[in-house]
Each structure stands twice: as structure tokens, then as C-alpha cells.
Amino acid sequence: MKNRFEQLKPAIKGYAITSHFKRDVGSIEKATAIVIEVLESKESEQMHKFEELIEENLIFRAKIQGVHIVYVLTPSQRLVFLRAFKNFKSYEHFLADKQALLSAIEYAKL
């Protein structure tokens, strides 16, 4: 059975990379490579772990080379890559702050 991301993947209409994400990974080239890796990967709990639903936004996490990537599938079927964390505690703290998470999603929609 396909995971949630694999079921939704055909409907994805595009993606966005936030400036925070680009800064977290170091460059637009690295950010783009991560996006491609996420989009091209097959079913994997490490790559497409569903975290939660916040106001119709599906929050996912990928773990690539020890880095936790937070990305969102918005109701408009657009992927938004929000942040990347080397430290799991920082990742947990980011997810716990729902208001900041929603603000980052809203800002990325502009």
C-alpha cells in the first residue's frame, strides 16, 4: 500500500523553496537537489514521513544524510520546502510552534 505522499504525488502542481530552507542547506543548488531527491524518491518512511495536518496543510519530514527536511503540501497541491535541521531537537521545536509553522507556510504562498 502506498504511503500518503505517494498517493498525493500525482496531484502536485509545483514547489517553492523558502529563503530559510535555502539558507539552512547552504545554496539554491543544494536546495534544488534536495527537492529533486524528494520528488523522485519512492516510498520510504525516511523520505516521506507524515507528521501532521495543520489547517489543511499536510506536514512531512524527509531525512537525507542526517538532515531533517520539513516540507508541506498545501491545499493548492503545491510543495513548500520550509526548513532543514541537523539537530532533531531543533526540528521538534519548530514543529511544536504551530503559529510560526503556519506563518512560514503563509509567507511561502505569496
C-alpha positions as CSV (number, residue, x, y, z in Angstrom):
1,M,0.0,0.0,0.0
2,K,1.3,3.5,-0.9
3,N,2.1,6.0,1.8
4,R,0.2,9.3,2.0
5,F,2.8,11.2,0.0
6,E,2.9,8.6,-2.8
7,Q,-0.9,8.8,-3.1
8,L,-0.8,12.6,-3.4
9,K,2.3,12.9,-5.6
10,P,0.5,12.8,-9.0
11,A,-1.6,15.9,-8.0
12,I,1.4,18.1,-7.1
13,K,1.4,21.2,-9.2
14,G,4.7,22.7,-8.3
15,Y,7.0,23.6,-5.4
16,A,8.6,26.5,-3.6
17,I,11.8,26.9,-1.6
18,T,11.8,29.3,1.3
19,S,14.7,31.5,1.9
20,H,15.1,29.8,5.3
21,F,15.4,26.5,3.6
22,K,18.0,27.7,1.1
23,R,20.0,29.2,4.0
24,D,19.7,26.1,6.1
25,V,21.1,23.9,3.3
26,G,23.7,26.4,2.1
27,S,22.8,27.2,-1.5
28,I,20.0,27.2,-4.1
29,E,21.8,24.3,-5.9
30,K,21.7,22.1,-2.8
31,A,18.1,23.1,-2.1
32,T,17.1,22.2,-5.6
33,A,19.0,18.8,-5.4
34,I,17.0,18.0,-2.2
35,V,13.7,18.9,-3.9
36,I,14.5,16.6,-6.8
37,E,15.6,13.8,-4.4
38,V,12.3,14.1,-2.5
39,L,10.2,14.2,-5.7
40,E,11.9,11.3,-7.3
41,S,12.2,9.0,-4.3
42,K,9.9,6.0,-3.9
43,E,8.0,5.0,-0.9
44,S,10.2,5.4,2.2
45,E,9.5,6.2,5.8
46,Q,12.7,8.2,5.9
47,M,11.8,10.3,2.9
48,H,8.0,10.9,3.3
49,K,7.1,10.7,7.0
50,F,3.7,12.3,7.5
51,E,3.9,14.4,10.7
52,E,0.5,16.2,10.9
53,L,-2.3,18.1,9.3
54,I,-2.5,21.8,10.2
55,E,-5.3,23.9,8.6
56,E,-5.4,21.6,5.5
57,N,-1.6,21.7,5.1
58,L,0.0,18.3,5.2
59,I,3.3,18.4,7.0
60,F,6.0,15.9,6.0
61,R,9.6,15.2,7.0
62,A,12.4,13.7,5.0
63,K,15.7,12.6,6.5
64,I,18.5,13.0,4.0
65,Q,22.1,12.3,5.1
66,G,21.2,13.0,8.7
67,V,19.4,16.3,8.0
68,H,15.7,16.6,8.8
69,I,13.8,18.4,5.9
70,V,10.4,19.9,6.7
71,Y,8.1,20.3,3.7
72,V,4.4,20.9,3.3
73,L,1.8,20.0,0.7
74,T,-0.7,22.9,0.7
75,P,-4.4,22.7,-0.2
76,S,-3.5,24.1,-3.6
77,Q,-1.3,21.0,-4.2
78,R,2.0,22.9,-4.0
79,L,5.0,21.6,-2.1
80,V,6.7,24.1,0.1
81,F,10.2,23.3,1.5
82,L,10.3,25.2,4.8
83,R,13.4,24.3,6.8
84,A,16.2,21.9,7.2
85,F,17.6,20.9,10.6
86,K,20.7,18.9,11.6
87,N,19.6,18.7,15.2
88,F,16.4,16.7,15.9
89,K,15.6,18.8,18.9
90,S,15.5,22.0,16.8
91,Y,13.3,20.1,14.3
92,E,10.9,19.1,17.1
93,H,10.9,22.7,18.5
94,F,10.0,24.1,15.0
95,L,7.1,21.6,14.7
96,A,5.8,22.4,18.1
97,D,5.4,26.1,17.3
98,K,2.3,25.9,15.2
99,Q,1.9,29.6,14.8
100,A,5.4,30.0,13.4
101,L,4.8,27.0,11.2
102,L,1.6,28.5,9.8
103,S,3.3,31.9,9.3
104,A,6.1,30.3,7.3
105,I,3.5,28.4,5.1
106,E,1.5,31.6,4.6
107,Y,4.6,33.6,3.7
108,A,5.7,31.0,1.2
109,K,2.3,31.2,-0.6
110,L,3.0,34.8,-1.5
